[in-house]
């Protein structure tokens, strides 16, 4: 039997994020889980009541990756349903893929059914098939199964991407699962009554109640340049027929250049108004008195908001979970974007596919305002937590396996590098 062993390492608890300190929060510092020497990968608990009951972090990954006896017991401890399912998926992954020969396949032209040669021979060995040099139906089936299990295109072609994946080896994917297991540990266990889970890597939202999924929908999340952070906060109220307070960088990059090229009628046509400042007491000011060139070159910061209405970028409702990062869930009038596979399109906030269905689940019905042109606040009777995570390896929808996903925010590579450096693989046994 061929197995892997990983050296133990500790998981640091820190609030640090990549390149900059986190802004201050009124609730004060709250302990969050981070990976070894981690940056840009820890859950930020905005509200203390969102933090799950934590177990000692240093008991986890060594058990998972070493396959020790404690691993089975770990499944019996309180944990997120996603954590438990992912742990079981890792066991199945090892059973299927962890015992195959780790032979390297050289780069070259795409391999396909009917071809023969030394690279095909290596591919057959890598996938555990009988010796041979022909790309036959059995190899095609094995390739499709491998690609399906590793999030690759659903076909039997073996191109550069598939070769690269095969050459990474099972250990790479086990480490990837371990990283995502740690991310799921920051999610609530099944005893929390209601919560919303947003997975920025899957660009999807789930509504949980008493440990069961009550609904799911697509979401649009931040681009790679404006990542949606991993954070947990409480939805406390909704704004019906909301204003959209335009982020200053968008005012600089989008609105100011349009005003300079089209004039002030552009603002009226898009229902934008300029405000005096960023306080709650701000008042509208005449845009004719603004130095739009200064706004465009970034030397002047301006507050612009879009009035409520059909074309407002927030749609009919936004779900407010107060935080210093300006992140919330909201409707959008541009429903066509949800048909895209690439839904990493926003400036950091989460656009939801079916805001009315989400509102009905939260409030019992979709709140209706007095006027389409007036923003109104509607408080929730009981605040509902939202957990925004990032799972590049998650439980598969069918079969109990693992769904490997793309890493649009490139969060995995630095953590994988630290894991590889701090927990070298040791071949502790030979193949029978």
N, C-alpha and C positions, 0 to 999 in steps of 0.2 A: 504493500500500500504506500502511496506517495502522499505525504502530508506537508503542511506548512506550519512553521512556528514563528511567532512574532515576539520580539522582546517587549517587556512592559514599559509603559511610559505614563506619565501623569498628565491629567487634563487641567489646565489652568483656568481659574475663574477670574474674569476681567471684564471691564466695560470698554476697553480700548477698541477703536475702529481704525480703518486704514488711513494713515496719513494725517489724522486730525483727532483732537479730543472731542468726545460727544458734547453737544451743547447742554447747558444746565437744565435740569427738570425740577419743577416745583415740588414733586413728590420726593426728591432726594435720590441718592444713589441706591440702586437695587442690584443685588448680585445676579449676574447672568452667566450662563455657561458658554465657554469658548473652548476651541480645540487647542492643541499644543502650540504655544507661542502664537496663538491665532490672531488674525486681523480680519475684519469685514466678514465674520462668520458667526458671531454670537447673537443670541436672542436678546433684544432690549426689552425689558419689562417696564413699560411706561407706568402701569398701575400695579401696585404691589399684589392686589388680589388675583392678578392673572398668572402669577408665578406658581408652577406646579410644585408639589412636594418633591424635593430633590433627594436623590440618593447620593452616596459618596461617588464622585466622578471617577476616582482612580480605580474603582473595582470593575469598570466596564470593558474597555476595549481589549485588554489583555485576555479576558475571558472569551470574548467574542472571537478574536483572531487566533487564539491558541486552541480553541475547542475544548477547554477544560471542563471538568464536571460541574463547575459553578454555572456554566452557560445554561444548562437545562433548568436549574433552580431559578435563574434570572427570569425565565418566562413566567414564573408563578408570582413574581412580585408586582405590585401596582405599577402600571406603565401605560403610555399612550397605546391605543389600538394599533396605530401605525407602527410603533416600535415593535410590538409583539409580532405583527404580520411580517415586518421586514426581517426580524430575527429568524423566523421560520423560513422565509424566502432564502436567507443566506445558507441555511442547512441544505435546502434543496439545490441551491446553486453549486455548493461544494460537491454534493453527491453526483451531479450531472457533469460539471465542467472542471472540478478541482483535481481530478485524478488523470487528466489527459497528458500526453507527452508535451513538454515545453520545448518544441523544436522551432527554430526561427525560419521563416519563409522569406527568401530574398524578394526585393522589389522587382517589378517587371510588368509586362502587359497583363491586362485583365484576363483571368482564367474563367472558362465557361465549359458547359457540358460538351463532350466530344473531344476535348483537347487531351494531349498526353505530354509527358515530360517529367524531368526531375522536380520541378516546382509542384506539379500535381502530386507526385509521390510524397513530398514533404507535407502537403496539405492533407492528404489522406492520413498520414501518421499523426499530424497535429490534432485531427478530429477523431482519432481512435478507430479508424477503419482498417480492414485487412490491407496488407502490402499490395502495391500495384502502382501503375503509372498513368491510369486512365481516369478521366473525369466522367464517371458514369452516373446513373440515376441515384445510386446509394449515396455518393458523395454530394450530389446536388441537394438531396434531402437533408443531409447533415449540415451543409452550408446554410440552407434556409433556416433550419432550427437554431443554429448558432447566431445568425444575424437577427432573428426574431428575439432571441433571449438577450441580445446586447444592444438593442435599440438601433439597428442598422436597417437599410432598405430591404423590403420584403421580397427578395429574389435570390437566385443562386449564383449571381455574378460575384467574382472575387477580385475586386479592384483594390486600389491603394488604401482606401479607408478600411476595408475588411482585413487586409493583410496587416495593417498597423494595429488593429484591434487584437487579432490573433497573436501577434508578437508581444503585446503587452503582458499576456499571460493572466492566469486566474488570480494571482496574487494582487495584481493591480485592481481588479474589480472587487475583490474582497476588501481591500482598503477603502475603495469608494463606498461600498456598503457600510463599512465601519464609520466613515465620516457622516453619512446620512443617518445612521442609527443614533449618533450623538445629537444630531439636529432634532430627531424625533423625541429625544428625552426632554426637550424643553417644551413639549406639548402636553396638554392636560390628560390625565388618566380618565377612564370612562365614567367617573362619578360626578363630573361636572354636568349640570343639567342641560344648558344650551351654550354653544359657542360656534363661531365661524372660523373655518380654516381656509386660508388663502395660500396656495403653493405657487410662488413666483416662477419656479422652474417649469411647472406644468401649465402655468397661466390658467388656473382653474380654482374655483371656490367650492367649498362644501359647507352645508349647514348640519351641525350635529345636535342631537337631543337625546339625553340619557344613553349616550354611547352608540347611537345609531345615526346613520346618514339619512337626513330627511329631504335632501335636495342637493343638486350640484349645478353649476353653470360655468361657462367660460368667463374669463376676465382678461382685461388688458392691463399689463403692468409696465414698470419703467424700462426704458432702454438701457443698454450697457453703459451709456454715459450718465444716466440718471437712475441708478438702480433703486428698486423698491426695497427698503431695508427689512431685515428680519426683526420683527418687533411684535409685542403683544400689548394691546390697549383695550379699553372698554368703550363700546358704542353707547353713548349716553343720551343722544338726541339726534334728530334728523332735521335738516333744513329743507322745507318744501318750497319749490319754485326758487331755487337758490341763486344768489349772485355767484359769479366766478371772479375771485381775486387773482388776477394774472400774476404769475411769478415774475419778479423784476427782470430775470434774464430773458424771459420770453417777450416782455415789453421792449427790451433793448433789441433783441434779435429779429422779432417778427412785426411788432406793432409800429415801433418808431420808423423803420424803413418804409412801411406802407404809407404812413402819414406823410413822410417826406416825398414819396413818389406820387401819391394820389390826393394829398391834401386832407383837411379836416373832415370832409364828408365821409371819408373811410370810417372814422370813429362812429359817426351817427349811424351809418349803414350796418355796422357790426354791433351796435348797441353798447359801445364802450363809453365809460365816463372816467374822468380823471379826478382823483381825490386829493385832498390837502395833505394827508399824512396816513400813517398806518394804525392810528388809534380807532377806538370804537366811536369816537366823536368826530371823525373826519367828515368833511363836507365837500361837495363837488366844487371844482374850480374850472375856470374857462381854459380849455385846451389851447386857445390861441395865444395864451401867455406862456406856454411851455417852450423851452429851447429843445426842440425835437432832435436837433443834431447832437446836442450834448447827451440826450438819452440814448441815441443810437451808438455813440462812441463809448458809452459806459461811464462818462464823467458825471452824470446826473442820474439818480435813482428816482423812479416815479411810480406811484401807486395808480394802477388802472384796474377797473373791474368791469365785468360784463353784466348788464342788467338781466333780471329774470326774463324768461321768454322761451319760445319754441326753439330758437337757435342757440340758446345758452349751452356752453360746453359741459356744464354740470347736468344737463337734462332736467328731469322733473324733481330730483331729490338727491341729496348727498347725506351720507351716514357719518356722523361726526364722532370721532374718538379722540378727544383733545390730546395733543402732543406737540412738542416743540419742533417736530420735523415736518409739519404741514401735510401729513399723510392721512388720507381718509378714503372711504369707498364712495363711489358716486355713479349716477346714471350718465348716459351720453346719448346725444341725438344721432351719432354716426354708428348705426347698428351693423353696417356692412363690414366694419373692421373685424367683427367677431367671426367672420367666415375665413379669415386668414389663419394659416398655421403659425406664422410669426406674429405673436401678439405682445411682443416686447416693444411697445410703441409710446408709452405715456411718459410724463415727466416725473414719475415716481408714485403718483396716486394710483388707486385701483379702480378701473372702470368695470362695472358689472353688466353682464349680458341682459339680465332680466331684473331690473331694479324694483319693479312692482311686485314680483314674486318674493324677492328678498324682504321688501317692506312688509308684505302681508305676513311673512313668517315672523318678523320681528314685532310688529305692532298688532297683528290680528287682521289688519286690512291696510290698504294703501292710504296714508294720510292725504287729505285734500285741503288745499289752502283756500282762503277766501277770494283770492284774486290771482290770476296767472302771472301778474306783473309785480307781485309783492312777496318777498321772502318771509316765511314764517317758520318758527322753531316749534318742533313737536318732541316733547320729552318721552323717553321710554320709562315705563313703570319700573322695570328692573333692567339695569345696564347689562349688556351682553358682550362677553369678551371676543376679540378678534385676534387670531394668531396668524401672523404672516411668516411662513417658513420658506425653505428653498431646498427641495429634494431632487437631486439628480439621480438618485436610485430610490425607488419607492416600490411598495407591494404592487404586483401586477393585478390587473382587474380580474384575470382568469388564471386558473391553474396553480395559484399559490406561489408563483415565482417572483422575479424581480423585474421591474421595468427601468431600464437605464435610459436616461434622458440627456439631452445636450446641456451644456453649461454656459448659457449666454452671458452670465456675469463673470465668468472665469474665476470663480471662487474656489474650485476644487484643486487646481494645479498647485498653488503654494502649500495647501494643506497636505496634499499627496506627497510633495517633496519633503516636508517635515516628517511625515509618517515614515517614509522610506528611509530617511536618514536616522531617525531615532528608533526604528523597529525593523532592523534588517531581517530578511527572510533567511531561515536556516533549514536546509533540507535534512530533516531528522530521520528519514527512513527511505528506503529504496523501493522501487516498484516490484511487486510480487512477480 
